[in-house]
Amino acid sequence: RQGINAEYMGAAVLRAFFGLFSVVMATEAPEKKFVKAQNPMREIRVQKLVLNCSVGESGDRLTRAQRVIEQLTGQTPVLSKARLTIRSFNVRRNEKIAVHCTVRGPKAEELLERGLKVKEFELVKRNFSANGNFGFGINEHIDLGIKYDPSTGIYGMDFYVVLERRGLRVTRRKRRPGRLGQMQRIGKADAINWYKKKYDGIVLEKKL
């Protein structure tokens, strides 16, 4: 009888122990999930913003477009050359026909927000690429807060945003470059979620 009581007590102790263990695990699981979500290595940030203004011809119009980009960014823009000769557009190969500038840091985020205000924070799904980058265009640069100048005119431009997570540097370093892990890569869904959360934006299925 004493042996039976001992076995019964041992089983009761084991049941109580496993019950307490399951309760502890249930309470700790959400905390672990929260810690994973707050991992700073998983944060998405703007690596760079590229502003491109394609004029389609060289000369005075290209010079004025260069002035607009320089006024927006405060940097010296770069001229782009045509890769092919297109007779119907009067474009010759190696002719300077566009101007672009790459912006990083807080200035890039400021210009991006100004550009999204022009779009009323509405983008389309096809604005986002499979690599997690996105782009859009505006028709008039004066919508960005620049005063209209009759001698300059009005120019449209393209915004292209490159996103990244921490750790991308290992793929670009000169000594012992490495591969970026699958968990650190940004996909189309990640970029859309980041955009909706950061700017409270709207992503439409297709353009209305």
ABEGO torsion letter per residue (X at the ends): XAAAAAAAAAAAAAAAAAAAAAAAAAAAAAAAAAAAAABAAABBBBABBBBBBBAGBBEAAAAAAAAAAAAAAGBBBBBBBBABBBAAAGBBBGBBABBBBBBBEAAAAAAAAAAAAAAGGBBBAAABBAAGBBBBBBABAAAAGBBBBAAAEBBBBBBBBBBBBBGAAAAABABGBBBBBAAABBBAAAAAAAAAAAAGBBBBABBX
